[in-house]
Amino acid sequence: MKLSTTLEALSVDPSAETDLARIALLIARDAYSSMKPRAYLRRIDRLAEQLRPRLKGSLAARTAELSTFLFEECGFAGNTEDYYDPRNSYLNKVLDRQVGLPIALSVLAMAVGQRAGLDVVGVGLPGHFIVKAVDGNEEVLFDPFNGGQFLDIEGCEELVGGVTGRPFEATPEALAATPPGAIVARMLQNLKTAYLAERDYRRGARVTRRLTQLIPADASQQRDLGVLLVQAEQFGRAVDPLRAYLRAEPGAEDAADVRKFLDRALNEVARWN
């Protein structure tokens, strides 16, 4: 399965059923070219095999078993010491190092839970990502980043308020399952933010190119890709995305600034000839 093909399919149908763990590992292979996604998928399968016989009783009991297994016995945890380390977003490194961001740990919980027979889906809260186990009309919310802690409505509101500093109402709509396409977009955006914080423009451009495949209607991703490529001194590759942005948003407030980046790219390309 090619990542570009998968991202293009999700751009058409963000709700399409897909294996998020596999996609996350394909994203990681962009950064770790020798990494074998199948080997890590087998590790996830083995975790699910260990968990499966323990999933008995009520939904809360089964969810507690998943939480205890991953976050107490296996030792997976949120990386609070170095939150913005890009490795926190790569599923292979989360499996290797046993620390990660909320969304990466959530994808792991979803992958292990689903393979073991528990329906676990992602919930994209403002500023934080959690998951919930579902059985018919019953739901159990829990937070993989914070040790698998169970959450009620009030707990979700307090969590978001603490992270964002803004009031949050945990309505049923706000706690609905996040479509796979939106989860992948959030994973990629986290990586983009981490690389920009490090001024790693080359890797930031690589991730942003994936975002242009996933959300092609978002012209700002073309702009960001072109600007990052200029900053990475990959001038020839910067021309097309910058032109694409200016065609899509000719009256944008930042159009003049983007034209300066385009002029710089064109001037550098002209020097080669």
N, C-alpha and C positions, 0 to 999 in steps of 0.2 A: 504494500500500500504506500503510495507516494503522498507526502504531506501536502504538496501543492494541490493535488487532485482532491484530497479530503477537505482542505480549506475552501476550495472553490465550490464543492458540494454543499458545505455548511453555509456558504454565502448565499446560496439559492434557498436552502431550507435550514435555518438555524436550529430548528427543533428535531432534525433528523436523528434517529436513534444511532448512536455511535459508541465506540469504546474509548472513553476519555483517557484512560491510562495509556492506551496505544498511541493516541494523538500526542499526549504529553511526552511520551518517550521519543516520538518522531521529532517533536520540537527540540528535545534535548540533543538529538543526534546532529542537529545543525551546529551545536556548540562542541559536541564530543563525537567527532566523526567515526572513531573506531568503536564506539559503544554499540552493543547489540541489543536492540529493543526486545527481541524474543527472549533473551536470557533474563531480562528484568521482568518480563511478563510471566515467565515461569516462576520467578520468586514470588510474585503476587499470587499466582495460582497456589503455590505451596502454603502461603499464609492462609488463604481461603480454605484449603484442605484441613489445616489444623483447627480452624475456627468452626467449620461446618457442624461437627458433632455436638458442639456446645450450644447451638442456637435452638433453645427449647423454651417453651412457656410463652408468656405474654410478649407483646411488642417491646415493652419497656425492659423486660428481662433479657430479651435477645439483643436489644440495642446496648444494654449494659455489658453484655458479654463481648460484643465487638469493641466497645470503648475500653474495657479492662484489658482485653487481649492486645490491642494496638498500642495503647498509651501507658499502660502499666507494665505488662509483661514484655512486650517487644521494645518498649522505651522510646517510641516516636514522640516528638515534642515540638512545640513552637520555638523558633530561634529568636529569643528575646534579646540576646546579647549582640547579634549582628543581623538585624532584621533585613537590611537592604543588600546583603550578600546575594548576588545573582544565583548562586548555587541553591538557595532556598526555594527557587522556582522551578528547578529542573528535577523531574521525578526520579531519575536515576541517582542523582546526588542525595535526594531525600531518603531513598532506600539505603544508600551507602552510609550516610552520615547520621540518619535518624532525626534530623531536624529540618524544618521547612517553614514556609509561609502558610497562612490559613488556607489558601486555595489549593496549594499543593498537597497538604495533609488531608484536605477534604476529598481531593481526587483519589488519594490513596484509600481513604475510608470507604468511598463509594465503590472503588474497584474491588477491594477485599470483601466488603459486605455483599455486593451483588453476586460475586462469584460463589460466596458461601450460602446464598439463598435468602439474603435480607435485602429488601428494596430500599436503597439509600440514594437520595438525590441531593443535589447542591442547592443552596439558598444564598444568593448574593445580597447580603445586607450592605447598606452604605458603609464603606470603610472597613468592612470585615466580611469574611466568608465562612459560612457554617454549613452543616448538612442536617438532613432529617431522615429518619427511617419511617417508612409508610407501610401501612397494612389496611387496605380499605379506606375507611374514613378516619382511622386513627393515625396520629403522627407523634413522633418523638424527636424533638430538636436537640442537637448537641454540637459542641464546639471542639473540633479536632485540635485547634491551636492551643487551647487551654485545657489539655488533658482529657478531652472528651466529655467535659462537663455538660450535664443536661441543662437545657434552657426552657423556661416558660416565656409567656408573652412579656411579662415585666422584665425578665432577665435579658431578653433580646433588646428591649428598649434601653435598658441601662448600659448594655454592652455598646450599642451604637453611639449613645450619648457620650460615653467615656472616650470612644475612639475619635469621634468627629467633633465633639463639643456642641452638637446641635440636637434639638429634640427630634425624636423619631417615634412614629406610631406604628406598632407591629400589627398592621392589618393583615387579613388573610391574603390579600394581593401582594403585600410586601414580603410575605413568608412563602410565596408560591415557589415551586421548583424553577430554577434558572435553566433556560434552554442550553443545550450543549454548545451552540455557536457563541453564546454570550459568555459561557465559562471559558472557552478557548480564547476569546478576545480579551478577557480579563487577565488570563495567564500571560498572554503576550504583552499586554500593556504593563503589567508588573515588571516584566523583564526589560522592556523599553525604558521604564522609569529608573530601574536599577543601573542600567548602562549609561544613561544620561547623567545620573548622579556621579558616576565615575569618569565622565567625559570620554567614555569608550565609544567613539562615534562609529567605528567600523562595526562593532557588534550591535550597537543600537540600530544602525541601518539594516543589518541582517534581519533583526526582529521586526522592524517596521515594514520591510518588504513582505513578510508573512502577514502582517496586518492589512496591507493593501490587497492581498489575495483573499483574505477573509471578509473584509468589509470594503469592497471596491467602490461603493457609492460615497464613501467618506473621503472627500478630496483632501482633507487636512492630513491624511496619512501619506498621500502623494507628496504634499508640501514637505512634511517632516522627513520623508525618505530622501528627497532631493537635497534638503539642507544638510542632513546628516552625511550624505555622500560627499558634499562639498567640504564639510568639516573634516571628513576622513581623507580628503584629497583624492577622491575617486571621481574626478570631474566629468569624464565621459559618461559614466553611468548616472550622473546627477541630472543631465539635461532633460531627458524624457519625463521623469516625474515632475520636475519643476514646470515644464511646459504644460503638462497635463493639469496641474493645479491652476495655472493661470487661465487655461481654456475653460475650466469648470467654474472658476470663481474670479472672473475678470474685474469685478468691482469690489473685491475683498479689501478690508482695511489694511491688510498687510501685503497687498499686491506689489506695492513699490519695493518693499524690502525683499520680497521673493524675486522680483526682477533683478535686483542687485546680485543675488546669489546665482541666478541664471546667467547674467552677464559675466560674472567671474568664472563660472564653469565654461562658458563658450570661449572666453579669452584664453583660458588655460588649454582648452582643446586646440584652439587655433595655433598656439605656440608649438604644438607637436608636429604641425604640418609644414 
